[in-house]
C-alpha cells in the first residue's frame, strides 16, 4: 500500500536535493518515452506489415497518437493521488509503470512472428505508457514549482525541461551509437530493442532515487489547512483555468514533438537522411537547448511570465516556415532547422511547469495541471507527427504550417489573458487570481 511521505523538504539544501532526484527521474522517464519516436522507423517495420513502409509508419504514428488518449486519465488519477497522498508517492508510481512498459515493448514479438497481435500488444503498452506519463506530467510540474523559492520559480522549473532534453538526448545518443556499431539489418531486427531494455532498467534506478526525495512543504501546508481556502473548484473556476492552461500548452506540446523529439525520425523516413547523421545533428541541437533553457528561466523570473509568453508566441509564428524550409536531406540542415525551433520553444518550456502551476490553487494543482495539460497534449501533441507526415506525403504541408502558426497565436493571446504571477508564493494563489 502506498503511504504519504513523512519527510518534508524544508531547507534550501533539502529542496535542491529533492529537485535533483526529481529531475534525474524525469530525464530517465523521458528517455523511455522518447524511445518510441526515436525508433519509430524500426517499430514500423517490426510491428506492422513491412510491404507498405509509408502505411506502416503512419500506423506507428497512429498508435503514438492513441497512446495520448490515456494521458488525461493518468493526469487525473495520479494527480488525484498526488493531491491526496503526496507528490512523491505519485511520481514513484508513474516511474514504476513506465519502466515496466518499456521492458514489455523490448520483448514483444514482431509482426512476422505473431502477425497482427504484435500491433495489438504495441498499442496496449503505449496506452499504459500514456497513463504513466499523463500522471508524471502534472505531479512533476507541480512538485518542481512548489519546491522553488518564489523569486526563482521559473529558473528552478527549467530543470524539468533540462532533464527532458537530457532524456531526449540520451535516447537520440543511444540511437546514434547503435546505428554506428550495428548494421541496418541488425538495427531493424533487434538493435532497437536494446534501447527499450535499457530504458526499463534505468526506470527502476529512477524510482529508487525518487524514494529519497522530500515532500513539498506547500503541499503539506495545504493538506493540513482547515481555513476557507480548502474548498472545491466551481465549474467557472475549472473552465477558466483549463482555457489558460490549454492556450499556454498547445504549441509547447506540439513543438516538443515537431521541433525536439520527432525531427530525426522524420528526416530519416521522409527526406532519406542518413540515420547516424540525423541522430548526431539532433543531439547537437538538443545540447545547445540544455544551456538555453535555464537562461530563459532566469529571464522569465526577471521580466515576467506575460512578456516571455508574448515573445514566444510571436517567435512561433515567425519560425514555423523557416524551420520547415531549411530541412533537407543533409544532416546539417536538420541541425540548423532544429536549432531555430528550439531557441523559440525554450522561451516557454523553461517556465512551463511554473506558469501552469501558477494557474491553479494548491489543493487541486497536481490533478488539474496533469489532466488539462494531458488533454491538450492528446489533442495537439499526440496528433502532430501523424498530421505532419500525412500532409507532407500528399503535398499539403502548408496546411500544417498554418495550424502551427495558429497554436502560436493562442500563446500570444494567453499572454494578454493571464495575470502576472512572477514572485507570487504558490500558497497565495487561489481561484480568484
Order of alpha helices (4+ residues) and beta strands (2+ residues): alpha-alpha-alpha-alpha-alpha-alpha-alpha-alpha-alpha-alpha-alpha-alpha-alpha-alpha-alpha-alpha-alpha-alpha-alpha
